Amino acid sequence: MRAILSRAPVGIAVIDHDGTYVSVNPTYSEIYGYSVDDMLGENFLMVFPEEARVSVLARHQDFLDNGGHLGGEWAVLRRDGAQLTVWSNSVSFPSDHGKPDRLVYVLDITEQKKAQEQERIAATVYQTTSEAIMVIDADFRVIAVNPAFIRLTGWSQDEVMGRSARMFRSDRHDEAFYAEMRRAVLADGVWNGEVWDQRKSGEHYLRETTVTVVKDAYGKVKNYVVVFSDITTRKSAEDIIRWQANYDSVTGLPNRHMFTERLAEGARQATETGQTMALLMIDLDRFKEINDTLGHSTGDRLLAKVSARLKECERPGDTIARIGGDEFALILNGVSDIEEIEASAREVLKRFEAPVAIDYEQLFVTASVGISLYPRDAQSLEELFRNADQALYAAKGYGRNCLHFFTPALQRAANVRMRLANDLRQALAERQFIVHYQPVVDLETGRIVKAEALVRWQHPTRGLVSPGTFIPLAEETGLIVPLGDWVARQAIAETARCRAAYDPDFQMAINQSPTQFRNAAFSGLGWVGELARHGLTGGAICLEITEGLLLNAEPQVMSNLIACRDAGIEIAIDDFGTGYSSLAYLRRFDIDTLKVDRSFVAELDGAGLDICEAIIVMAHRLGLQVVAEGVETERQRDILKSIGCDYAQGFLYAPALPAAAFEAMMAEQAGPGEPDADRRSASAE
């Protein structure tokens, strides 16, 4: 008997009437982490937690006195303090001393209990998870589904049990797709991906799916566990954002962001293959006249129809894009000779021969085309773009409705512009520039709370030169940096005067060109020190940048944006919504304000209303403020106010004004009790 007990896989012990171990086998002592000698003569309560011993002792005594059952699951302790769960049963039997002893059988079921708890948790997850779960057998028949599956697919459990899982397939995938899925599952044991399926109603939906193989002990496939969730709405939203990031909303063509990527890719291919890439800049002739006479809505519809015609000129591998306003670009990849390029350009011009029908109007529109070749004409994309622009201007100069290749003569013409650049340098030295200020009104209160600083050039012989003429030249020559520095200093001084005399919270918007942002570190811009010198914080000004600056934000741009944030200077995106950049940049960069492009404000009676409202809602969700540009009528003002726009700027309130005239408006707004006219005049000086 001793030999049998010593080898038994079950813990066995004899406990006398007083609860003392009389005999224990090795399995019993091992369960509790003791040796046999450690337990003999000790009270059996030694294996129970302190707080349970009174209750256990009472049950033991009742068992000895009255018989019955003393078994089940018990929580006990090992010698090292680890908690165990054991199953035990007891049998009482007479002893030599007249009092019954008991024989105890014990099994350690700790791991079994843990496994049961894990099974319980898994079952709870299976029943409550929001992800649908379907278990199918090796023959692809459904053997189990969870409640989320029923909610998502519309099928009840009874309707799918025992049926083939193929019943859920969508015709949007062919057999080859499902064959590849099966191959991957069997090869790797798991497959992840997106699958189109259909609900009981017949509605197709996109699901994110994981298929896992369950095999038996012999490696044979036993089950497939399919876990999936409906991602149709999410994917739709992602597609919209992706489309908005890469395509123009008016024409549906690739926007400047995608165009830039395609141009860089074309240049790489040209370098690798030794072939030529041609860039065709296409600009509609006198498009502004159409906008001014028939309205921006008609202009946009014209652009859409023109874009459709230009798409017909695309060859496989080419790209036609709208890069801004009425300007398009066509990238021709892998061309072999000039004749092929010229034929493509003339095909573009041919698309404008027939009038464009819009409602009852027959609009005759022509285009000018400028062409530059890579790598023949340029060694960089920036140079290529500039050369194509010069060729485009040459085509305009030759009477429009024609094409022109970049030539060295155009470069000589650029030298003429250089003379104007020299005039710019002289203008800076001789203070020929003046700064005007256009009010920005709070739509809620109707008060002027901000202004935009706009530079003007009073040329000694040419008269008042349009910013559209000299700003691009200043950017190209780098003179925009000292010019911008001077403008910023004037604007900051004006801000200090307006804050001191009229409104302590007044803010000034200062335009910053991409060249300024890329030229030097923010701390190197001399005008920043002007803020402290005038006792102003960074919040007194707002820098206006273009969407294009964010397209390829180099480390220098990122550094300057971070420096602005650290200095408390706000950042606004000017002409927002023209399709130049991705909405994702609003999260990536610390942007405070969006300035809605005037083209949308001009169309508030049409599609512009939806666009403005969408921009405003999006901006407010992201914690941004919105300024509407080009507000010219009270109706526009009222509509913008009704849809939640924060600020408005435009001729309804005032054009850009000299400092004295602007301060007069501020003084009139401030009312009696503010500085008199003489003091205002003195401050303006």
Secondary structure, DSSP 8 states (H G I E B T S, - for coil): -HHHHHH-SSEEEEE-TTSBEEEE-HHHHHHHT--HHHHTTSBGGGGS-GGGHHHHHHHHHHHHHH-----EEEEEE-TTS-EEEEEEEEEEE--TTSS-EEEEEEEE-HHHHHHHHHHHHHHHHHHH-SSEEEEEETTSBEEEE-HHHHHHH---HHHHTTSBGGGGB-TTS-HHHHHHHHHHHHHHSEEEEEEEEE-TTS-EEEEEEEEEEEE-TTS-EEEEEEEEEE-HHHHHHHHHHHHHHHB-TTT-SB-HHHHHHHHHHHHHHHHHH--EEEEEEEEETTHHHHHHHH-HHHHHHHHHHHHHHHHTT--TT-EEEEEETTEEEEEEEEE-SHHHHHHHHHHHHHTTSS-EEETTEEE---EEEEEEEETTT-SSHHHHHHHHHHHHHHHHHTTSSSEEE--HHHHHHHHHHHHHHHHHHHHHHTT-EEEEEEEEEETTT--EEEEEEEEEEEETTTEEE-HHHHHHHHHHHTTHHHHHHHHHHHHHHHHHHHHHHT-TT-EEEEE--HHHHHHS-GGG-TTHHHHHHTT--GGGEEEEEETHHHHT--HHHHHHHHHHHHHT-EEEEEEETSSSS-TTHHHHTT--EEEE-HHHHTTTTTHHHHHHHHHHHHHHHTT-EEEE----SHHHHHHHHHTT--EE-STTT---B-HHHHHHHHHHHH-TTS--HHHHHHHH-
